[in-house]
């Protein structure tokens, strides 16, 4: 099993708001950035999964827009919850600095099985 928590997170949020690893990659509001630290979960037989401390920050110049995007991201992440993926929202903080709203969501994500993007969502390179 490989650590694919980042891929799961990006996949979950694909229809809501693209997630970037750096604010330098983003040019317009609203946007979301994330960072994640992962570690293997071990038992006597070896690695049985991965855990990731994850911070997602939604940024917008409009409070309602920031709230809407944050709510949609939370719903998208929860929608993938199952036997292979378990998200736990730890806390949410909201802050406005000089008219820019920041909503930070802190998660613990756990992956218990191999994951790959569903075939129906994969791009066929031969048809595009």
Secondary structure, DSSP 4 states (H G I P E B T S, - for coil): ----HHHHHHHHHTTT--EESSGGG--SSSEEEEEEEEEEEEETTEEEEEEEEEEEEEEESSHHHHHHHHHHHHHHHHHT-SSSEEEEEEEEEEEEETTEEEEEEEEEEEE-S-----GGGS--TTT-
